[in-house]
Amino acid sequence: PYLTGKEKEYIDKVFENRFFSGNGEFTKRSQKLLEDYFESPLVLLTHSCTGALEMSAILCDIGPGDEVIMPSFTFVTTASSFMRSGARPVFCEVDPDTMMIDLEDARSRITSRTKAIVPVHYSGCSPNMDELMDLCSAHSVTMIEDAAQALGSSFNGKPLGAFSPISAISFHETKNIHSGLGGCLVVNDSEYSDLAEIVWERGTNRSA
């Protein structure tokens, strides 16, 4: 895990501030930095990328009877996060050259029950996001980016994680930027902002 040398100084500052419950100075600073990077109206730190994916299922009203298309090459919680809401993961092939989701195979698996497509950006790589957005638009399917390993990478100059209404990032210690274990939910469509904050606050509307 990469260390900058300022970790203990910042942890001491948390104790000096006497604010331990989250959403304090460092949470707000981190979220603002990420909002500026993604040019997003809202970024919320989470305990993991898994937590962010689980929130995305709630925000997109994905539940029993719904299908979510995702690549077969991914971490288990890409699937379990949507299964937790009762949806069924539909695995599709990956491009053997890039290991990214095979868009033609994904297209063939879209049914009337398909609620979302979840591309997984692995090791900083992504599928053709323009083609994927066109595919989702043509079938009125929501795209949710599992951008766990994509922070700092882009497609045609646009940050990965900024293409879909909602995306999830990981700050696990194996990632370039980490908090030991952590993640964030990137809300690129402000339509989801209010509900995202309520879900993030465990059902409490603190803004109101």
N, C-alpha and C positions, 0 to 999 in steps of 0.2 A: 504493500500500500504506500502511495506517495504522500509524503508529509512536507509541509512548507516551512515548519519551524515555529509557526505562530499559534498552533493549536492550544497549547497550555495557556498562553496569554489570553486568548479569546474565551476559554473555559473559565478562567479567573474572572473575566469581565462579567460573565453570566452570573457568577456568585455575587459579585459586587452589585449588580443590578437587582439582585434578589427577585428574579422573575424566571421561574423554572418550567412553567406549564406549557411552553410552546407559544408560537405566534408573538414572540418577543422581538427584541432589536435585531438579532441575527437572522431569525426567520424572515422578518420583513425586508432586511437588506438582501438576503438570498433571493427571495421571490421577486424583488424589484429588478435585480440583476438579470434574472431569467426572463422576466417580462420584457425587458429592453432587448435582450438577445433574440427572443422569438418574435418580437413586435406583437405580443399577445396581451389582451386585456386583463388576463388573470393567470397566475401560476400559484399553485398551492403545494407546499411541501407535504410529503406523506411518509409513513414509516417504511415504505418500500415501493418498488414499481408494481408489485402485486397489488398493494393497496390502491394505487392509482388506477390500475386496470379494473379492479372491483368497483371503484367509484364510477368508472366510465360505463360499466354495465347498468348501474343504477340510473345515471344521468340520461342514457339513451333508451331507457325503459325496455331493456332487454330481459326477457323472462321465459317462463315455460312455453314450449312450442316454437320458440324462435331458434334459428340456426345462425351460427357465426362461422364464416369461412376464414381459415388461417393456414399457414404453411405447416407441413409435417415436421420441418426442421425448426425447432424452437424450444424454449424452456417450458416446463410443465405448466407454469401458472398462466401462460398465455391462454391455455384451455381452461384450467380450473377456475380462473377468475370469472369466466362467463358461465361455467357450469354451476357455480355457487348461486347464480340467479335463476338457475333452472333451464338455461339454454343448452343447446347441443352443439358441440364443436364439430365442424366439418373440415377435415384435413385435406389439403390438396398438395399436389406435387411442387417441387422446387426446381428452378433452373439448375442443371448440373454444373454449369460454369460459374454461377454466382452464388448459388445456394439461397437465392431470394425466391419469393413466391412466384410460381408460374402463372402468369395472368390468364393465359388461354385455358389452363386447367381450372383456375378459379372461376372463369366465366361459365364453364360447362357445369359447375356445381351450384350455380345460383338457382334457387327455387322461389316459390311464393312465400316460403317461410324464412328466407334469408333476411336477416335484420342488419348485419354488419359484415364488413371484410376487415381483417386485421393483418396488415402487412407487418412483418418483423424485420427491422433494420438490424443486420448483424455485422459486428466489427466495423461499423462506420459505413457500410454499404446499404443500398436500397434498391428496390425495383424501379422501373420507370414510373415516376409519380404522376406525370402528365397522363399516361395511359391508364393508370389505376384510377385517377380522379374521373376520367371520362367513363370508365367502366362503372364506377359507383353511381355517377350521375345518370347514366343511361338506364340503370335498373332501380333507381331511387333507394339505394342502399347506403347506409352510413359507413364512412371509413374511420377507423380508430387506429392510430399508429402505436404499435409497440416499438417505441424508439429507445428501449432500455440501453442499448449499446451505441447510440447514435449522436450523443451530445458532442457538438463540435464539427459534425459532418453536414454536408449540404447536397442538394440536388439542383443543378442549374442555378446555383447561387443562393438558394433558399434553404434555411436550416431544416434538416429532418426533424420532424416533430411539429412543424408549423403548417403542414398541408391539410390536416384533418381537423374537424371541429374540436376533437379532444385527442390528446396523446399522452403517453406515459413514459417517464424517464427513470432510470435506475441510478442510485448513488451507492450501490454495493461496493465493497472495498476492491473488487476486481475491475472496477470501471476507472476511466481516466480521472474523473472528479468524483470523490466519494465522501461519505460520512460514516464509514463503517458499514452500516446498513441504512438505506433510506431511498427516497424517490421523490418524484413530483408529478402532479397532474397539470398538464398544459391545456388551458381552456382558450382555444382560438376563436370560438364563436361566443360572443357575449350573451347570446340567448341562454346559455347554460350557466352563466356566472352566478346568479343568485342561488339557484338550487345547489350548485357545486359547493358554495360556502356553507350552506345549511347541512349538507351531507358531511362535509369536512368537519363541521362542529358537532357531529353526532346527533343531528336533528334539531339543534338550537339555532334560531335566527338571531345571532348576536348583533348583526348590523342594524336590525330594527330595534 
